[in-house]
């Protein structure tokens, strides 16, 4: 079982930056592929970024590639998402998620992630 708590969201102007963090509880954190997803009002949840168990391999949505950096610290049970050059279309509720099982691929498929946090809101003004 993994519990996830996100933080770091807020209101920022276009072109600004935010760093989202997610703290996980549970002894098996280092065994989980971790991901960030987001959901804007009236839209489906979409993939943002994911990272494998060791932090070696990452995966990004095309919409954030070059502007986002996902990282993890297994000693602190934490993952982070640094978002730069934010755009109004980045406005959404951002979720941290953990993939269950022994898989190590940082997949973009939300159906492969079992554990979800409550989310943190990111609002980008133009």
MOGI-V581797 format. One record per pair of residues at least 12 apart in sequence whose ideal C-beta (glycine too) atoms are under 8 Angstrom apart, sorted by sequence separation. I is the first residue (numbers start at 0). GAP is how many residues later the second one is. D is the distance in Angstrom with one decimal. If there is no record, write none. Layout:
I;GAP;D, I;GAP;D
//
This chain:
7;12;4.2, 21;12;7.4, 34;12;7.0, 35;12;4.2, 47;12;7.5, 48;12;6.9, 57;12;5.5, 68;12;7.4, 69;12;7.9, 6;13;7.3, 7;13;5.0, 34;13;7.5, 35;13;5.0, 47;13;5.6, 67;13;6.2, 68;13;4.4, 80;13;7.3, 96;13;7.3, 98;13;5.5, 99;13;7.7, 5;14;6.3, 6;14;5.2, 21;14;7.8, 34;14;6.7, 35;14;7.3, 46;14;5.1, 67;14;6.7, 98;14;5.0, 99;14;3.7, 5;15;7.0, 6;15;7.7, 34;15;3.7, 45;15;6.9, 48;15;6.6, 67;15;5.3, 97;15;6.4, 98;15;6.8, 99;15;7.1, 5;16;4.9, 6;16;7.7, 19;16;7.0, 33;16;6.7, 34;16;7.5, 47;16;5.8, 54;16;6.6, 66;16;6.4, 67;16;7.4, 96;16;3.9, 97;16;6.6, 4;17;6.8, 32;17;6.3, 33;17;5.5, 54;17;4.8, 66;17;5.1, 78;17;6.6, 97;17;4.1, 3;18;5.6, 4;18;5.1, 32;18;7.1, 66;18;4.8, 96;18;6.3, 3;19;7.4, 4;19;8.0, 32;19;5.6, 48;19;5.5, 50;19;4.8, 54;19;7.4, 63;19;7.1, 66;19;7.7, 96;19;5.1, 3;20;5.4, 4;20;8.0, 32;20;6.1, 47;20;6.8, 49;20;6.9, 50;20;7.1, 53;20;7.9, 95;20;7.4, 96;20;7.3, 2;21;6.9, 31;21;6.7, 48;21;4.1, 50;21;5.4, 52;21;8.0, 94;21;5.5, 95;21;4.3, 1;22;5.5, 2;22;4.5, 30;22;6.1, 94;22;5.7, 1;23;7.0, 2;23;6.5, 29;23;6.1, 94;23;7.9, 1;24;4.2, 94;24;4.8, 0;25;5.7, 93;25;6.1, 1;26;6.9, 62;26;7.7, 63;26;7.6, 92;26;4.2, 93;26;5.4, 1;27;6.8, 92;27;7.3, 93;27;7.5, 50;28;6.6, 92;28;5.5, 93;28;5.5, 91;29;7.8, 92;29;7.8, 1;30;6.3, 91;30;6.1, 90;31;6.3, 48;32;6.1, 89;32;6.3, 90;32;5.2, 47;33;6.9, 90;33;5.0, 35;34;6.5, 89;34;5.1, 88;35;7.8, 33;36;7.9, 85;36;7.7, 87;36;5.0, 86;37;6.2, 87;37;7.0, 33;38;6.1, 85;38;4.6, 87;38;4.8, 82;39;7.5, 35;43;7.8, 29;44;4.2, 28;45;6.4, 33;45;4.7, 35;45;4.9, 47;46;7.1, 56;47;7.8, 58;47;4.2, 60;47;6.9, 28;48;4.5, 56;48;7.9, 57;48;6.1, 58;48;7.2, 39;49;7.9, 42;49;7.9, 49;49;8.0, 56;49;5.8, 58;49;6.1, 44;50;7.2, 25;51;7.8, 39;51;6.2, 52;51;5.5, 24;52;6.9, 37;52;7.8, 39;52;4.2, 51;52;5.0, 22;53;7.9, 23;53;4.6, 38;53;5.7, 39;53;7.8, 51;53;7.0, 22;54;6.1, 23;54;7.3, 37;54;3.8, 38;54;5.2, 51;54;5.1, 22;55;5.4, 23;55;7.6, 37;55;6.5, 50;55;5.5, 21;56;6.7, 37;56;4.8, 38;56;7.2, 49;56;3.4, 20;57;6.1, 21;57;5.0, 36;57;7.4, 37;57;6.9, 49;57;6.5, 20;58;7.4, 21;58;7.4, 35;58;6.1, 36;58;4.8, 49;58;6.6, 20;59;5.1, 35;59;7.0, 19;60;6.6, 20;60;8.0, 35;60;6.2, 36;60;6.0, 18;61;6.0, 19;61;4.3, 34;61;7.6, 35;61;7.4, 46;61;3.9, 18;62;7.2, 19;62;8.0, 33;62;7.0, 34;62;4.8, 46;62;7.7, 18;63;5.0, 19;63;7.1, 33;63;7.0, 34;63;7.8, 46;63;6.7, 17;64;7.9, 18;64;7.4, 33;64;5.6, 34;64;6.9, 16;65;7.1, 17;65;5.1, 32;65;7.4, 33;65;7.3, 44;65;5.7, 16;66;6.3, 31;66;4.2, 32;66;4.0, 16;67;4.7, 31;67;5.8, 16;68;7.6, 17;68;6.6, 31;68;7.3, 16;69;6.6, 28;69;7.8, 14;70;6.1, 15;70;5.3, 32;70;6.3, 14;71;6.7, 30;71;7.4, 32;71;6.2, 34;71;6.8, 13;72;6.2, 23;72;7.8, 32;72;6.8, 33;72;8.0, 34;72;7.8, 12;73;8.0, 13;73;5.9, 32;73;5.4, 34;73;7.8, 36;73;5.8, 11;74;5.7, 13;74;5.9, 19;74;5.7, 21;74;3.4, 23;74;6.6, 32;74;7.3, 19;76;7.8, 36;76;7.7, 34;78;5.8, 38;80;7.8, 31;83;7.7, 37;84;7.6, 8;85;6.3, 5;88;6.6, 5;89;7.0, 5;90;4.9, 4;91;7.9, 3;92;4.7, 3;93;7.1, 3;94;6.4, 21;95;6.2, 1;96;4.7, 19;100;6.1, 19;102;7.4, 17;104;6.1, 15;108;7.5, 11;110;7.5, 13;110;5.7, 3;111;5.9, 5;111;4.6, 8;111;3.4, 9;111;7.7, 11;111;7.3, 12;111;7.3, 13;111;6.6, 1;112;7.9, 2;112;7.5, 3;112;6.7, 4;112;5.8, 5;112;7.0, 7;112;6.1, 8;112;4.6, 9;112;7.0, 10;112;4.6, 11;112;5.7, 12;112;5.4, 13;112;5.2, 1;113;4.3, 3;113;3.6, 4;113;7.4, 5;113;6.1, 6;113;6.0, 8;113;4.8, 9;113;7.3, 10;113;7.9, 11;113;7.4, 0;114;7.8, 5;114;4.1, 8;114;8.0, 10;114;6.7
//
